[in-house]
Amino acid sequence: MSQIKLYDTTLRDGTQAEDVSLLVEDKIRIAHKLDEMGIHYIEGGWPGSNPKDVTFFKDMKKEKLQHAKIAAFGSTRRAKTTPDKDQNIKTLIQAETDVVTIFGKTWDFQVREALRISLEENLELIYDSLEYLKGYVSEVFYDAEHFFDGFKSNPDYALKTLKVAEDAKVDCIVLCDTNGGSMPFEIAEIVDQVRMSIKTPLGIHTHNDSECAVANTLTAVDRGIVHVQGTINGFGERCGNANLCSIVPALMLKMKHTCISGEQLKRISELSRFVYELANISPNKHQSYVGKSAFAHKGGVHVSAIQRHAETYEHIRPELVGNSTRVLISDLSGRSNVLAKAEEFNINLDSKDPVTMEILDTIKDLENRGYQFEGAEASFELLMKRALGTHRKFFSLIGFRVIDEKRHEDHQPISEATVMVKVGGKIEHTAAEGSGPVNALDNALRKALEKFYPRLKEVKLHDYKVRVLPAGQGTASAIRVLIESGDRESRWGTVGVSENIIEASYQALIDSIEYKLDKCECKPDKCGEGESSKK
């Protein structure tokens, strides 16, 4: 199969997504990650549009990339001027990138309504801009904006816009489904027709407004496209761009094309999470290939089957994309779920052991009361160890008190928590304030326990979710609290349920602390920073 060139536009098109904003430093870090992944082209932004992109291109000149070429993005020249006098064209050349990509109008409707010039004049500005840039830049790509809509409206004119780009000797002509409304069968038919008259290498750039961006991209490749544009995690304007985290595995594992190396493909899940982190967006756990739930199994029949042959319910081996099989625990679980989870935690359980059924019955009883272990695997591991009698108790709670006080109408409430814990034969009684009652309780617990277990300083609270369970009791309904904590090595989830939100939070906080202490095999007064954690 053919070599497919990958063109990433996360740093330009991706940042046009709602809620996505990247600092220049973030963009540089992502560029290095993309380079490590073997991405061929990285579109850094539009140098003439904002100071941030100007700074990015300036700073990237000091960076060394192993594989990728940096591309600057812009538009064709304005009407009634020449390329040498057009400010947009000037800034593209001044960016001094290896590649320049410019877009032009291919839809007659857009030419008349957006540019308000004649169709012939539009052809001239496409040709002039591309020919001029070819004199200054080694590689020039032409993004044929709205091409598929333009072809459906006026195929002859849409093809003429490509022909003038070809006459200007561009290195690649990229067919764009800018509005994201085309269907895969339309993409196939139109690409076939384009290839009959255009000999320049063709690329594809699709948007996801009809949930077909990935399918449209793969269809275009199947029809002979050799250059693929997209973004990490599908970030982009409106409904997003084609998602490279789905496209690249599909091209390599399903269609047998060459894009990047197999070792680089194993890092694509890591890249996905990295970009989510820098964009400050919670990862989509249900995302294909790279999502946390992409290879998660809940039903007992499924779990039993994948333990024998993973292919029964997994379309690829998750390790190929840096992901892993996960077994979920819920009231739908069977004995196989519990055994698989025990094996994952290096806990020795036998299918005939009465403890296995005891754990299963406990899970179903707790879930009936509102507990959920799908996002709280640390709580489940502790549950198993307690049932087996292998869990060591690190401390005992004697009691706690949480006070919320509002002293003035226009002031924020003040939260204070007091706790008393017993570690070995020693009692620690302390208090702490916080930005809310749960934060105050967390601070007080840590303050009391860190004296004995200094490694608790490594633990950070990453996420805190509260859900009112549907019991029809209004403010007296049960509350489920899910907490995600982490240290330098990993993250873990814990859960608590009660009609009292402080009690539910306390349960989840205690599990989080106990999981960390168990993971580190900490002992009072011997829990130093130099101890090595268990994996």
Buried (B, 14 or more C-beta within 10 A) or exposed (E): EEEBBBBBBBBBBBBBBEEBEBEBEBBBBBBBBBBBBBBBBBBBBBBBBEEBBBBBBBBBEEEEBEBBBBBBBBBBBBEEBEBEEBEBBBBBBBBBBBBBBBBBBBBBEBBBEEBEBEBEEBBBBBBBBBBBBBEBBEBBBBBBBBBBBBBBBBEEBBBBBBBBBBBBEBBBBBBBBBBBBBBBEBBBBBBEEBEEEBEBBBBBBBBBBBEBBBBBBBBBBBBEBBBBBBBBBBBBBEBBBBBBBBBBBBBBBEBEBEBBEEEBBBBBBBBBBBBBEBBEBEBBEEBBBBBBBBBBBBBBEBBBBBBEEBEEBBEBBBEBBBBBBBBBBBBBBBBBBBBBBBEBBEBEBEEEBEBBEEBBEBBBEBBEEBBBBBBBBBBBBBBBBBBBEEBEEBBEEEEBEBBEEEEEEEEEEBBBBBBBBEBEEEEBEBBBEBEBBBBBBBBBBBBBBBBBBBBBEBBEBEEBEEBBBEEEEEEEBBBBBBBBBBBEEEEBBBBBBBBEBBBBBBBBBBBBBBBBBBBBEBBBEEBEEEEEBEE
